[in-house]
Structure formats: C-alpha cells, structure tokens
Amino acid sequence: MSMETLEFIIYPDGRVQEKVTGVVGQSCTVVTAAIESELGHVVSQEQTAEYFAQNIELTATATTQATW
C-alpha cells in the first residue's frame, strides 16, 4: 500500500498546479473534486500512469488435510 499525496504549486500569477500520487485509477478525480471546485476553473488535466492502472486484488484459499 502506497502513501497518497497531493502536491500544490502556487505560482505568482495565481495559477495552481496540483499533482496527485499514490492514488490508483480514476479515484483521484474523487479525491481532488472538492479542492478543484474551491480553486476555480480547471484549465487542463494530465493523467499519469497511475490513473490508467487498476487495483488488483488477489484471493487465495488454502485447504489442509490431516491424516492420522
């Protein structure tokens, strides 16, 4: 499990650059939606490889048998 981080760079002209890391898949849009609505108009978005990745859940079942 990786750490989720949001990084903001605020430029002198008022622009804000936001970078999300550690969030796999499109759930990053949920994480950033409230912040982006407060910041104002989103000019552009650039998705990273993490955006296109998918969470993989593995399950395993072990069966043991004892003989006497």
C-alpha positions in Angstrom: 0.0 0.0 0.0 1.5 3.3 -1.0 1.0 6.7 0.6 -1.4 9.1 -1.1 -0.1 12.6 -1.6 -1.4 15.8 -3.1 1.2 18.4 -4.0 0.3 22.0 -4.9 2.4 24.6 -6.6 1.0 28.2 -6.4 2.5 30.5 -9.0 2.9 34.3 -8.6 0.2 34.9 -11.2 -2.3 32.8 -9.1 -2.2 29.6 -11.1 -2.2 26.4 -9.0 -0.7 23.2 -10.2 -1.9 20.1 -8.4 -0.1 16.7 -8.5 -1.6 13.5 -7.1 0.5 10.4 -6.4 -0.3 7.1 -4.8 -3.9 7.0 -5.9 -4.5 4.2 -8.4 -7.2 4.5 -11.1 -9.8 7.2 -11.6 -10.5 7.6 -7.9 -8.0 10.5 -7.9 -10.8 12.6 -9.5 -12.9 12.0 -6.4 -10.1 12.9 -4.1 -9.5 16.2 -5.9 -13.0 17.2 -6.8 -13.8 19.3 -3.7 -10.5 21.1 -3.8 -10.8 21.9 -7.5 -14.3 23.3 -7.1 -12.9 25.7 -4.5 -9.9 26.7 -6.5 -11.9 27.7 -9.6 -11.8 26.9 -13.3 -9.6 23.9 -14.2 -7.6 24.8 -17.3 -6.1 21.4 -18.1 -5.5 18.0 -16.7 -2.8 15.5 -17.5 -3.3 11.9 -16.4 -0.3 9.8 -15.1 0.3 6.1 -15.5 -1.4 5.6 -12.1 -4.6 7.0 -13.5 -4.8 4.2 -16.1 -3.6 1.5 -13.6 -6.1 -0.9 -12.0 -6.2 -2.2 -8.5 -5.6 -5.9 -8.4 -7.0 -8.0 -5.5 -5.7 -11.5 -5.1 -7.5 -14.0 -3.0 -6.3 -17.5 -2.1 -7.9 -20.4 -0.4 -5.8 -23.0 1.3 -7.1 -26.4 2.2 -5.3 -28.6 4.6 -5.9 -32.3 5.4 -4.6 -34.1 8.3 -4.2 -37.9 8.3 -3.8 -40.0 11.5 
